[in-house]
Amino acid sequence: MLDFISKGGPILWVIMALSVVALAIIIERLLYLRRISIDEEKLFLRIKTSLMEEHYSEALAICDQNVSPFSALLKVGIENRNQPEYLQRELLKDAAAMESINLERGLPALGTISNISTLLGLLGTVTGTMKAFGVLGKFGAVSDPSALASGVAEALITTVGGLVVAIPVIMFYNYFASKVNYIITRLETQVNSLVDLISTYAGESSANTAEKPAKEG
């Protein structure tokens, strides 16, 4: 195996280093997506029940227990429940933008690695071919094919190495990109629902609290 790798030359080592980085990003993103995967309907119902009962601390605790972009938006909305609706909407949009940054973390690096791996494979093909032709230019007709083996091996191995890294990285990149786009779209559509939820129940609670002293007087 080491002999095979050594025949690929320094370019193959660079490709292998990029594959390690890509693997680390892929594993981290898979674990992240798994961690933020929650039952949104169930969480929404629990928060709604807490708001109806004016248990705001409990609602915030539920958000803290569920690490996801959706629960992060809920927390921002609950913390700013006394703000005007237009301000709540802006704050939630800002929170959704911040969550999208976390969701997209690592994706530009994956896209870059997929492109660079292919180009490095092509570069290895060129340098290996140049090395083979260099042997022919130096010795003319070569009776021993093994003299060309080093250059040809480097050309073929780096080409294969670049493709072996680039193909799965592109597949994971497209998977993560589609998953992230879906979550971001969901967050954008949930802003209005969250504002309505918080304004309805938190707003009613504030109104009832304000009416009580007036009735007593």
Buried (B, 14 or more C-beta within 10 A) or exposed (E): EEEEEBBBBEBBEBBBEBBEBBBEBBEEBEEBBEEBEBEBEEBBEBBBBBBEEBEBEBBBEBBEEBEBBBBBBBBBBBBBBEBEEEEBBBBBBEBBEBBBEEBBBBBEBBBBBBEBBBEBBBBBBBBBBEBBEEBEEEEEEEEEEEBBEBBBBBBBBBBBBBBBBBEBBBEBBEBBBEEBEEBBEEBBEBBEEBBEBBBEBBBEBBEEEEEEEEEEE
